[in-house]
Amino acid sequence: MTNSPATDPTVAIVYESMFGNTRRIAEAIADGIRLQRPVSLVPIGQADRLPADVDALIIGAPTHAHGLSRPESRAEAVVWAGNEQKHLKLDDAWSDSGVREWLDDRSPRPRLFAAFDTRVDMPRLFTGSAAGAIDRHLAKAGGRRLSEPASFFVDRNSALEPGQIDRARQWGSELGEKLSTASAE
């Protein structure tokens, strides 16, 4: 599929990942969107290089302490990765800065947006949601929501629950269809 700049929105997925789960979900979402149109996948450490004229922005992050990560929770992730008993490894895309700071500093204003997170598979009342915080920020910036915020689940050992990659790919496909509808408007 060719990208016609006059009609097709440019699409980027920006993600923050500590142990690789949010990256894997972002990759699956991108696979689903690519069924409809091209998409760029951008780790948070490279998000400042993102063009300002992106039409559709999908942002994802892990949920920490009921919301977006903070410097303290990212430092804790480094400690966890250093604990051999936890069997965790920092993702290659790990950054000491996160989505929270990027949103506060850059204040992206995409025409269309969607938000996702990874979080422990428990009721949202107990875990909170990074996607909810991202969604609120982008809605205040005046963007149009493509989809309700989506959560993808990890277990208490920070491993993705079975079926989450497939769910993310399906959600990406649904976003791709909505983007096609939006470009026709």
Residue, then its C-alpha position, 0 to 999 in steps of 0.5 A: m500500500t502506498n502512502s498518499p500524504a494528502t489523504d492517508p494519515t501518518v501513523a506512529i507508535v511511541y512506546e516505553s518498555m522496561f522488560g520488553n513486554t510493552r515493546r512486544i505489544a507495540e510490535a504486535i499492534a504495529d503488525g495489525i495496523r500494517l495490514q491497512r497502512p504503514v506505521s513507524l514504531v518509535p521507542i521513547g528514547q527516540a521519540d524526540r526525533l518524531p516529526a511534529d506532523v504525525d496525524a495519528l499517534i498511538i502511545g503505550a507504557p507499562t503501568h507503575a503505581h497506578g499510572l505512568s512510570r516515574p524516575e523512581s519506578r524506572a530506577e526500581a526496574v533497574v534494581w529488579a533487573g539486577n536481581e538474578q532471582k527475578h529473571l528479568k532483563l532490561d529491554d534494549a529500548w529501556s530509557d531513563s526518561g519515560v512517556r510521562e516526561w515526553l508528554d509533559d515536555r513535548s505536548p504532542r497534538p496529534r489529530l488522532f490518538a490511541a493509548f495502551d498499557t501493560r499492567v498486572d492482570m487484576p481489576r483496574l481499581f487495584t492497578g491503575s492504568a498508564a493508558g488512562a493517563i496517556d488518554r487523558h493527556l492526549a484528549k486535553a490536547g484536542g486529539r480525536r480518540l480512535s479507541e478506548p484505552a487498551s490494557f494488555f496483561v502481565d502476570r506477577n512475575s512480569a511475563l505477558e499472559p497467554g494470548q496478549i500478543d494476539r489481542a494486541r495484533q487484533w487491536g492494531s488491525e481494528l485501529g488500522e480500519k478506523l484510520s482508514t475510515a478517518s482518512a476518508e472523512 
